[in-house]
Amino acid sequence: MDFEPLNDDHSIDDVMFACHLSRRLRATDFRQAANAFEKVKPELPATNLNSESAVFAYLRPDGSATWAVSLHEGVIAVNCTRYSRWQRVWSTAQNYLTLGLQAIFEPEAVKITALALTVSDKFRGQQNSNPSVAGLLRVNNYVMPAAFSMDGLWHSHVGWFDSNYQSGSVLNQLNVDRVTEDAGDMGTPVVNIRHVQQLRFDQAPSAASLLQENQVSLTNAMEYMHANNKKILSDLLTSEMQARITLEPKL
């Protein structure tokens, strides 16, 4: 293959889970969150707390985060750059989001206006080469047709709403680009696929009700967007690459 997935068994570079709240977070929320995240201090030992935000993370020696939880403005977000498989990663992210939501004062009064899932996939070619994307991407409705005959760098983006979710609509934003990384005569060819989904509730549930196992539960919503992401990837990638990363769409 001209392009290889970022990892041996999957192509995910990072994934982010987020809860958008009905109000801005306050300094009292950040202090309360700091107390709540003491429970997972061994997992997220690095803390950055101020009057505007709170961040809890596990850092690599170079300072980048493998896991990070951030509370800022009106959003609680969990970012993972050490992806393994969905169930394992989501179980951890769900625990962190739950801690964040439970830390908010008066959780019954705080509404969740939207949930978001962002998945970034990366595929690399050989350094100083100029491979065709034909072995990686199939002709599809999401990437501009000209990309399949272009020799150089390109970017394609599209957005749409999915109204099939029972409690709201899902805004999809899909960005695909062919770029270069690293040094060298031509660098390393890379194809990035970034799929952002934001579930906007018809009637915003409270933070407390979202944590319950009902039709608007946190898990159900994230599972829906996860399945949709796999479906989009199956539409984008060739059958050979799907087999390479053991992609099995759920929709």
Wavefront OBJ file of the C-alpha trace (Angstrom):
o trace
v 0.000 0.000 0.000
v 1.166 3.559 -0.754
v -0.222 4.753 2.588
v -0.087 2.991 5.949
v -2.274 3.668 9.011
v -0.696 5.606 11.864
v -0.708 2.503 14.082
v -0.406 -1.219 13.446
v -4.095 -1.991 13.978
v -5.848 1.369 13.668
v -5.425 4.823 12.166
v -6.684 7.072 14.983
v -4.388 9.926 15.958
v -6.644 11.416 18.619
v -10.244 11.428 19.795
v -12.117 14.052 21.779
v -15.368 13.760 23.729
v -17.150 16.935 24.852
v -20.206 18.180 26.739
v -21.447 21.680 25.902
v -23.208 23.328 28.840
v -26.008 25.876 29.110
v -23.840 28.285 31.105
v -20.220 29.340 31.417
v -18.172 27.554 34.014
v -17.063 29.574 37.023
v -14.051 29.568 39.340
v -16.099 27.659 41.917
v -16.729 24.927 39.334
v -13.000 24.626 38.626
v -12.163 24.303 42.323
v -14.894 21.708 42.781
v -13.584 19.817 39.742
v -10.082 19.826 41.221
v -11.459 18.135 44.332
v -13.381 15.587 42.235
v -10.375 14.682 40.093
v -8.310 13.869 43.164
v -9.988 10.447 42.823
v -8.047 9.826 39.603
v -4.848 11.679 40.481
v -2.589 8.694 39.593
v -4.173 8.623 36.130
v -4.093 12.410 35.609
v -1.284 13.720 37.828
v -0.706 17.042 36.029
v -3.061 19.859 37.040
v -3.381 23.400 35.708
v -6.006 25.356 37.638
v -6.862 29.059 37.408
v -9.904 31.327 37.426
v -10.616 30.725 33.727
v -10.108 26.985 33.303
v -9.038 23.663 34.760
v -6.952 20.976 33.051
v -6.113 17.506 34.386
v -3.703 15.419 32.305
v -1.172 12.649 31.976
v 1.869 14.016 30.155
v 4.571 12.361 28.105
v 8.206 13.367 28.723
v 7.926 15.829 25.814
v 4.994 17.574 27.516
v 2.252 16.309 25.220
v -0.773 14.674 26.826
v -1.888 11.085 26.386
v -5.091 11.934 28.286
v -6.377 15.394 29.150
v -9.583 16.693 30.690
v -10.300 20.391 30.249
v -13.046 22.592 31.680
v -13.214 25.974 29.964
v -15.953 28.484 29.225
v -19.037 26.276 28.768
v -17.395 22.984 27.765
v -16.096 19.868 29.501
v -13.813 17.968 27.101
v -11.770 14.775 27.269
v -8.950 14.224 24.779
v -7.107 10.944 24.184
v -4.023 10.575 21.981
v -3.278 6.994 23.036
v -6.204 5.231 21.407
v -6.528 1.450 21.627
v -10.112 0.288 21.073
v -13.424 2.057 21.506
v -14.801 0.247 24.557
v -11.622 0.745 26.562
v -11.186 4.382 25.598
v -14.844 5.304 25.987
v -15.009 3.653 29.423
v -12.176 5.907 30.608
v -13.540 9.024 28.908
v -17.015 8.389 30.317
v -15.585 8.226 33.829
v -13.779 11.558 33.346
v -16.834 13.278 31.825
v -18.969 11.969 34.671
v -16.556 13.358 37.260
v -16.639 16.705 35.512
v -20.425 16.832 35.285
v -20.888 15.741 38.884
v -18.512 18.481 40.025
v -20.694 21.253 38.614
v -22.708 23.072 41.259
v -26.461 22.510 41.061
v -26.274 19.810 38.368
v -30.054 19.664 38.008
v -30.068 23.299 36.855
v -27.218 22.904 34.372
v -28.408 21.766 30.945
v -26.420 19.930 28.279
v -27.004 21.769 25.022
v -24.846 19.448 22.911
v -22.499 16.466 22.960
v -19.557 16.192 20.595
v -17.249 13.486 19.298
v -14.193 14.319 17.199
v -12.075 11.564 15.635
v -8.846 12.268 13.747
v -7.347 9.506 11.576
v -3.939 9.650 9.951
v -2.274 7.698 7.140
v 1.399 8.095 6.161
v 3.307 7.359 2.972
v 7.020 6.836 2.417
v 9.239 9.882 2.948
v 10.160 11.810 -0.205
v 7.469 10.039 -2.228
v 4.353 11.340 -3.956
v 1.875 8.444 -3.763
v -1.601 8.428 -5.208
v -4.519 8.405 -2.767
v -6.315 5.867 -4.980
v -5.116 2.955 -2.863
v -6.351 4.640 0.306
v -9.549 6.493 -0.614
v -12.376 5.310 -2.788
v -14.354 7.750 -4.914
v -17.120 8.964 -2.612
v -19.644 11.718 -1.978
v -17.588 13.447 0.723
v -14.255 14.254 -0.958
v -14.075 16.583 -3.946
v -13.640 14.581 -7.196
v -10.600 16.628 -8.242
v -8.613 15.249 -5.293
v -8.279 11.861 -6.980
v -6.419 13.309 -9.960
v -4.417 16.014 -8.201
v -0.675 15.544 -7.900
v 0.038 17.883 -4.991
v -1.475 18.985 -1.722
v -5.193 19.482 -1.294
v -7.951 19.981 1.262
v -11.610 19.022 1.085
v -14.381 19.719 3.570
v -18.122 19.179 3.747
v -20.855 19.419 6.380
v -24.366 18.100 6.830
v -27.026 17.415 9.441
v -28.158 13.929 10.456
v -31.734 14.040 11.784
v -32.048 10.323 12.570
v -31.097 10.565 16.250
v -34.173 10.353 18.432
v -33.460 13.333 20.687
v -31.874 15.850 18.335
v -29.878 16.410 15.158
v -26.191 15.712 14.611
v -24.049 18.272 12.797
v -21.287 16.509 10.855
v -18.152 18.310 9.692
v -15.711 16.236 7.655
v -12.243 17.503 6.712
v -9.906 15.430 4.532
v -6.535 16.683 3.376
v -3.345 15.519 1.713
v -0.371 17.303 3.273
v 3.304 16.714 4.047
v 5.095 16.391 7.365
v 8.735 16.205 8.476
v 11.842 17.397 6.670
v 13.323 16.181 3.430
v 13.064 17.013 -0.247
v 9.339 16.267 -0.341
v 8.622 15.449 3.300
v 6.371 12.605 4.382
v 3.023 12.448 2.565
v 0.096 12.314 4.972
v -3.654 12.012 4.584
v -5.643 13.328 7.539
v -9.324 12.600 8.105
v -11.016 14.666 10.800
v -14.663 13.941 11.549
v -16.418 16.286 13.983
v -19.919 15.427 15.203
v -22.059 17.576 17.467
v -25.372 16.244 18.749
v -27.670 19.193 19.371
v -30.570 18.200 21.609
v -34.118 19.251 20.741
v -34.747 19.677 24.469
v -31.570 20.078 26.475
v -31.404 17.479 29.283
v -30.020 18.290 32.705
v -26.532 17.114 33.555
v -28.046 14.734 36.096
v -30.514 13.131 33.672
v -27.840 12.695 31.019
v -25.922 10.412 33.353
v -28.893 8.105 33.760
v -29.426 5.149 31.439
v -32.304 6.469 29.356
v -32.922 7.539 25.777
v -30.694 10.603 26.091
v -27.931 8.952 28.083
v -24.316 9.888 27.602
v -23.388 6.393 26.456
v -26.204 6.053 23.919
v -25.346 9.377 22.312
v -21.619 8.668 22.070
v -22.227 5.136 20.781
v -24.447 6.565 18.054
v -21.787 9.022 16.917
v -19.080 6.352 17.124
v -21.086 4.066 14.830
v -21.669 6.950 12.438
v -17.942 7.728 12.340
v -17.198 4.124 11.387
v -19.824 4.291 8.657
v -18.265 7.448 7.208
v -14.798 5.863 7.273
v -16.128 2.800 5.462
v -17.493 5.112 2.765
v -14.118 6.882 2.462
v -11.570 4.057 2.627
v -10.855 1.301 0.127
v -11.757 -2.250 1.123
v -8.039 -3.057 1.411
v -7.473 -0.297 3.968
v -10.639 -1.225 5.836
v -9.281 -4.747 6.228
v -5.895 -3.353 7.279
v -7.423 -1.465 10.226
v -10.147 -4.093 10.880
v -12.885 -1.534 10.314
v -16.341 -2.973 10.867
v -19.040 -0.298 10.464
v -22.039 -0.646 12.756
v -24.538 1.246 10.605
l 1 2 3 4 5 6 7 8 9 10 11 12 13 14 15 16 17 18 19 20 21 22 23 24 25 26 27 28 29 30 31 32 33 34 35 36 37 38 39 40 41 42 43 44 45 46 47 48 49 50 51 52 53 54 55 56 57 58 59 60 61 62 63 64 65 66 67 68 69 70 71 72 73 74 75 76 77 78 79 80 81 82 83 84 85 86 87 88 89 90 91 92 93 94 95 96 97 98 99 100 101 102 103 104 105 106 107 108 109 110 111 112 113 114 115 116 117 118 119 120 121 122 123 124 125 126 127 128 129 130 131 132 133 134 135 136 137 138 139 140 141 142 143 144 145 146 147 148 149 150 151 152 153 154 155 156 157 158 159 160 161 162 163 164 165 166 167 168 169 170 171 172 173 174 175 176 177 178 179 180 181 182 183 184 185 186 187 188 189 190 191 192 193 194 195 196 197 198 199 200 201 202 203 204 205 206 207 208 209 210 211 212 213 214 215 216 217 218 219 220 221 222 223 224 225 226 227 228 229 230 231 232 233 234 235 236 237 238 239 240 241 242 243 244 245 246 247 248 249 250 251
